[in-house]
Amino acid sequence: MGYPTKIQCIKRKSSEQWYVNFPAAVAQTAEFQQGEIVEWLLDDHQNFVLKRSDEAVAPLKKKLPKKKSS
């Protein structure tokens, strides 16, 4: 399921800033923390990748259920 989101731009005299806001459902599901630093990677002109640091996701990986070996 997708979440439509508008890209916002704030223009000032000498600069501009672009913003992408995450819907609350996306941020909560990903368990983002306020002030967390992420990195945007440009895959192509249609796909962007948001990369989190290893330190940010390490506690999340511990919560995942272990896979049963068959």
C-alpha positions as CSV (number, residue, x, y, z in Angstrom):
1,M,0.0,0.0,0.0
2,G,1.4,3.4,-0.9
3,Y,1.1,6.7,0.8
4,P,0.9,9.8,-1.5
5,T,3.1,12.6,-0.3
6,K,3.8,16.1,-1.6
7,I,7.3,17.4,-2.1
8,Q,7.6,20.9,-0.5
9,C,10.0,23.6,-1.3
10,I,10.7,26.7,0.8
11,K,12.5,29.4,-1.1
12,R,14.5,32.1,0.6
13,K,16.5,35.0,-0.8
14,S,19.7,33.0,-1.0
15,S,18.7,29.4,-0.7
16,E,15.9,26.8,-1.0
17,Q,15.1,23.8,1.1
18,W,13.2,20.7,-0.1
19,Y,11.1,18.6,2.3
20,V,9.5,15.2,2.2
21,N,7.3,14.4,5.1
22,F,6.6,10.8,6.1
23,P,3.1,9.9,6.9
24,A,2.8,8.9,10.6
25,A,1.9,5.3,9.7
26,V,5.2,4.9,7.7
27,A,7.4,6.5,10.4
28,Q,5.8,4.4,13.2
29,T,6.0,1.2,11.2
30,A,9.7,1.9,10.5
31,E,10.2,2.8,14.2
32,F,12.0,6.1,13.3
33,Q,13.3,8.1,16.2
34,Q,13.0,11.9,16.4
35,G,16.3,13.4,15.1
36,E,17.5,10.2,13.5
37,I,19.9,10.8,10.6
38,V,19.2,9.0,7.4
39,E,20.9,9.1,3.9
40,W,19.1,9.4,0.6
41,L,20.5,7.4,-2.3
42,L,19.3,8.0,-5.9
43,D,18.7,4.7,-7.6
44,D,17.3,6.2,-10.7
45,H,15.0,9.1,-11.6
46,Q,12.0,7.1,-10.3
47,N,13.4,5.3,-7.2
48,F,15.0,6.7,-4.1
49,V,16.5,4.6,-1.3
50,L,16.4,5.8,2.2
51,K,19.3,4.3,4.1
52,R,19.5,4.1,7.9
53,S,22.7,3.7,9.9
54,D,23.6,0.3,11.2
55,E,23.4,1.7,14.8
56,A,19.8,2.8,14.2
57,V,18.6,-0.6,13.0
58,A,20.6,-2.9,15.3
59,P,18.0,-2.7,18.1
60,L,15.2,-3.3,15.6
61,K,16.8,-6.5,14.2
62,K,16.9,-7.9,17.7
63,K,13.1,-7.6,17.8
64,L,12.5,-9.7,14.7
65,P,11.4,-13.3,15.3
66,K,14.1,-15.9,14.5
67,K,13.6,-17.9,11.3
68,K,12.9,-21.6,11.9
69,S,15.3,-23.9,10.0
70,S,13.6,-26.6,8.0
